[in-house]
Amino acid sequence: MNYSKKIKDRAASPKFLLSKNDNLDKFKTLEIAIYGNELVKIHYQLESSDEVYISKLLYSTSVNSDLLGVLDFYIEIISGKPYEVTNRINLKEIDYYARENQEVSFEAYSPELLSLLNIGHGLYKEIENGLRDRQVKEFIKKEIPVSYSEQIEEFEEFLATHIYENYLFYSIIFDFIDYEENVLTLSCSKRLDSMREDRFIESLRKYFHLNDNVSIKIKMPH
């Protein structure tokens, strides 16, 4: 694969490659595999105003070829942009962004180049899932009040209206134990078979609008 002089120069002196002086204390990290089993670790920070955007972006990688230049320009394009952009950048945009004097950045769309787009897709998915988790936490704080007694009240309301009226759960007593760090812990008086456990959890998730990122643990008798 032939790359332009500008790409080769950037590969020799990348702007966004992690250095030993960079402090990652406030960064999140995502590891992504690209073509040839090479690894790229994306280190990012988010900020939000009217929308969520990537405020800082660095990377570390095992790539040590001219491909590094394309990768560095790719990171430059999405840095400081709304996070949705990461899922929309294509090789044509990277080519035109990195051109100088109309010299094409790379001669063809090779598998190794195409695999770089995994970074944007993976980063978008990671951020999107993280935002969904945050929305769930905010919803839980709103729907299951802070005080323990109010949490129990809310849970008992759910049991009365959605569980105890169902013949599958006759003579079974459920108790709320705790909700902390995205883990909802409950107990029940009898051991549930898989069908009843699945039915209970499905009803609970639907009632409180919980997705799969919230773990539900039911302590049962042995």
C-alpha positions as CSV (number, residue, x, y, z in Angstrom):
1,M,0.0,0.0,0.0
2,N,1.4,3.4,-1.0
3,Y,0.7,6.4,1.3
4,S,1.1,10.1,0.6
5,K,4.1,12.0,2.0
6,K,1.7,13.8,4.5
7,I,0.5,10.4,5.8
8,K,4.1,9.2,6.2
9,D,5.1,12.4,8.0
10,R,2.2,12.0,10.4
11,A,3.1,8.4,11.0
12,A,6.7,9.5,11.9
13,S,5.4,12.2,14.3
14,P,1.8,11.4,15.4
15,K,-0.1,14.1,17.4
16,F,-2.5,11.9,19.4
17,L,-0.3,8.9,20.3
18,L,-0.2,8.4,24.1
19,S,3.1,9.5,25.6
20,K,4.6,8.6,28.9
21,N,3.9,12.2,30.2
22,D,0.1,11.8,29.6
23,N,-2.1,11.4,32.6
24,L,-5.0,9.0,32.0
25,D,-6.6,9.4,35.5
26,K,-9.8,10.9,34.1
27,F,-9.9,9.0,30.8
28,K,-11.9,6.0,29.8
29,T,-10.2,3.3,27.8
30,L,-11.5,1.1,25.0
31,E,-9.4,-1.6,23.3
32,I,-10.2,-2.5,19.7
33,A,-8.7,-5.1,17.4
34,I,-8.0,-4.1,13.8
35,Y,-6.6,-5.9,10.7
36,G,-3.6,-8.2,11.3
37,N,-4.5,-8.7,15.0
38,E,-3.1,-5.2,15.8
39,L,-4.6,-3.6,18.9
40,V,-5.6,0.1,19.4
41,K,-6.4,1.4,22.8
42,I,-8.6,4.5,22.7
43,H,-8.4,6.8,25.7
44,Y,-11.2,9.4,25.8
45,Q,-13.0,12.0,27.9
46,L,-16.5,13.2,27.3
47,E,-18.2,16.5,28.1
48,S,-21.8,17.6,27.6
49,S,-23.5,20.9,27.0
50,D,-26.4,20.7,24.5
51,E,-24.9,17.4,23.3
52,V,-22.3,14.9,24.3
53,Y,-19.0,15.3,22.6
54,I,-15.5,13.8,22.8
55,S,-13.4,16.5,24.6
56,K,-10.1,14.7,24.6
57,L,-8.8,11.7,22.7
58,L,-5.5,9.8,22.8
59,Y,-4.6,6.3,21.7
60,S,-1.9,3.7,22.1
61,T,-1.3,0.9,19.6
62,S,0.9,-1.9,18.4
63,V,0.7,-0.4,14.8
64,N,4.2,0.8,13.7
65,S,3.8,1.2,10.0
66,D,2.6,4.1,7.8
67,L,-0.9,3.1,8.7
68,L,-0.3,5.0,11.9
69,G,-0.5,8.2,10.0
70,V,-4.0,7.4,8.7
71,L,-5.0,6.4,12.3
72,D,-3.7,9.6,13.7
73,F,-5.7,11.7,11.2
74,Y,-8.8,9.6,11.9
75,I,-8.4,10.4,15.6
76,E,-7.9,14.1,14.8
77,I,-11.1,14.2,12.8
78,I,-13.3,12.8,15.6
79,S,-11.6,14.6,18.5
80,G,-13.7,17.4,19.9
81,K,-16.7,16.4,17.9
82,P,-20.2,15.1,19.1
83,Y,-19.8,11.4,19.8
84,E,-22.3,10.4,17.0
85,V,-19.7,11.5,14.4
86,T,-17.6,8.5,15.3
87,N,-20.1,6.2,13.7
88,R,-20.3,8.1,10.4
89,I,-16.7,8.8,9.3
90,N,-15.6,6.9,6.3
91,L,-12.3,6.4,4.4
92,K,-13.2,9.0,1.8
93,E,-13.5,11.7,4.4
94,I,-10.2,10.6,6.0
95,D,-8.6,10.7,2.5
96,Y,-9.8,14.2,1.7
97,Y,-9.0,15.5,5.2
98,A,-5.4,14.4,5.0
99,R,-4.7,15.5,1.5
100,E,-2.2,18.1,0.6
101,N,-2.0,19.7,-2.9
102,Q,-4.7,17.3,-4.0
103,E,-2.3,14.3,-3.5
104,V,-4.5,11.3,-2.5
105,S,-3.7,10.1,1.0
106,F,-3.8,6.4,0.0
107,E,-4.2,4.6,-3.3
108,A,-6.9,2.1,-2.4
109,Y,-9.3,1.0,0.3
110,S,-7.4,-2.0,1.6
111,P,-8.6,-4.4,4.4
112,E,-6.2,-2.7,6.9
113,L,-7.6,0.7,6.1
114,L,-11.2,-0.5,6.3
115,S,-10.5,-2.1,9.7
116,L,-9.7,1.3,11.1
117,L,-13.4,2.1,10.9
118,N,-13.9,-0.5,13.7
119,I,-12.5,2.2,16.0
120,G,-15.3,4.6,15.3
121,H,-18.0,2.0,15.4
122,G,-16.7,0.5,18.6
123,L,-16.2,4.0,20.3
124,Y,-19.8,5.0,19.3
125,K,-21.2,1.8,20.8
126,E,-19.2,2.2,24.0
127,I,-20.3,5.8,24.5
128,E,-23.9,5.1,23.6
129,N,-24.1,2.2,26.1
130,G,-22.5,4.3,28.7
131,L,-25.0,7.1,28.2
132,R,-27.8,4.5,28.4
133,D,-26.4,3.2,31.7
134,R,-26.4,6.8,33.1
135,Q,-30.0,7.3,32.0
136,V,-30.9,4.1,33.8
137,K,-29.2,5.2,37.0
138,E,-30.9,8.6,36.9
139,F,-34.3,6.8,36.3
140,I,-33.6,4.5,39.2
141,K,-32.8,7.4,41.5
142,K,-36.1,9.0,40.5
143,E,-38.3,5.9,40.6
144,I,-36.7,4.2,43.6
145,P,-36.4,6.9,46.2
146,V,-33.2,7.3,48.2
147,S,-34.6,6.4,51.6
148,Y,-34.7,2.6,52.4
149,S,-38.3,2.7,53.6
150,E,-39.4,4.4,50.3
151,Q,-37.5,1.8,48.3
152,I,-39.4,-0.9,50.1
153,E,-42.7,0.9,49.5
154,E,-42.0,1.1,45.7
155,F,-41.0,-2.5,45.5
156,E,-44.1,-3.7,47.4
157,E,-46.3,-1.7,45.1
158,F,-44.7,-3.6,42.2
159,L,-45.3,-6.9,43.9
160,A,-48.9,-6.1,44.7
161,T,-49.8,-5.0,41.2
162,H,-47.7,-7.3,39.0
163,I,-46.6,-10.3,40.9
164,Y,-48.9,-11.5,43.7
165,E,-51.9,-11.5,41.5
166,N,-50.2,-14.0,39.2
167,Y,-50.9,-17.7,40.1
168,L,-47.3,-18.5,39.3
169,F,-46.2,-16.7,42.4
170,Y,-48.8,-17.8,44.9
171,S,-47.4,-18.5,48.4
172,I,-44.0,-17.0,47.4
173,I,-42.8,-14.0,49.4
174,F,-40.3,-11.6,47.8
175,D,-38.3,-9.0,49.8
176,F,-36.3,-6.0,48.7
177,I,-32.7,-6.1,50.1
178,D,-30.8,-3.3,48.4
179,Y,-30.1,-1.3,45.2
180,E,-26.5,-0.2,44.9
181,E,-24.0,0.3,42.1
182,N,-26.3,-1.0,39.4
183,V,-27.1,-4.2,41.3
184,L,-30.6,-4.8,42.6
185,T,-30.6,-7.5,45.3
186,L,-33.8,-9.3,46.3
187,S,-34.8,-12.4,48.2
188,C,-37.6,-14.9,47.9
189,S,-39.1,-17.5,50.3
190,K,-39.0,-20.4,47.9
191,R,-36.6,-21.5,45.2
192,L,-37.8,-20.5,41.7
193,D,-37.6,-22.6,38.7
194,S,-36.0,-20.9,35.6
195,M,-39.4,-20.2,34.0
196,R,-40.7,-18.3,37.1
197,E,-37.5,-16.5,37.7
198,D,-37.4,-15.3,34.1
199,R,-41.0,-14.2,34.3
200,F,-40.4,-12.3,37.5
201,I,-37.3,-10.5,36.2
202,E,-39.0,-9.6,33.0
203,S,-41.8,-8.0,34.9
204,L,-39.4,-6.2,37.2
205,R,-37.4,-4.8,34.3
206,K,-40.5,-3.6,32.5
207,Y,-42.0,-2.0,35.6
208,F,-38.8,0.0,36.4
209,H,-37.6,0.4,32.8
210,L,-34.4,-1.5,33.5
211,N,-32.1,-2.7,30.7
212,D,-29.6,-5.6,30.9
213,N,-26.9,-3.4,32.3
214,V,-28.7,-3.4,35.6
215,S,-28.0,-6.7,37.4
216,I,-30.8,-8.4,39.3
217,K,-29.8,-10.9,42.0
218,I,-32.4,-13.0,43.8
219,K,-31.3,-14.8,46.9
220,M,-33.2,-18.1,47.2
221,P,-33.2,-21.0,49.7
222,H,-31.0,-23.9,48.9
